[in-house]
Amino acid sequence: MRYLGKKSVSQVVSKWLSILWYGSMAGAALILIGVFVANRNLEGFGLTIRGGLKIRVSPEYITPGFDYKKYFGLLLLSVLFMIPLYMAAIYQLRGLFREFVRNRPFNKENARRIRIVGWCVMASWLVDNVLGAALSWTIARNVQVPGVELSTNLFPRLTGLFLGLIIMVLSEVFAEAARIKEEQDLTI
């Protein structure tokens, strides 16, 4: 199985990234429209917890005077921060895999692209943890279900940060490989 060049895994991934790029633009628009529509039709609210657990909270279990607009404001803020980060990462990955298909993996531009992806991953980690904690705290503070205790864990999940740091190291490996390749090309 080939990983670089035409008719390779890189070419398949490149095509999927292009599909994801255009699908994400349409998806981003639909998400924003959905947030605004949901903001107008509020009777209780629902949330989905990582792992797929869906919870729908009826209005009688929500603290009287709870301002739904603040909750949806935090949700909208989260979406407005995350969509550009995801789109930037996908855009850079598209360029990276185009170069892989052209059999040019080690160049300065690819190292830059990988570095940008690393920054996007770490920034999305930060946004996810900060706004996720704010959303969790808001829900735990304003929803009271008899027999159920809601609390928040404000300790950040470190997986995204760790992944971002690994990607940053890989960008430096690609930069060094590009430098070595440049020197080699000059000596021939």
Buried (B, 14 or more C-beta within 10 A) or exposed (E): EEEBBEEBBBBEBBEEBBEBBEEBEEEBEEBBEEBEEBBEEEEEBEBEEEEEEEBEBEEEEBEEEBEBEEBBBBBBBBBBBBBEBBBBBBBBBBBBBBBBBEEBBBBEEBBBBBBBBBBBBBBBBBBBBBBBBBBBBBBEEBBBEEEEEBEBEEEBEEEBBEBBBEBBEBBEEBBEBBEEBEEEEEEE
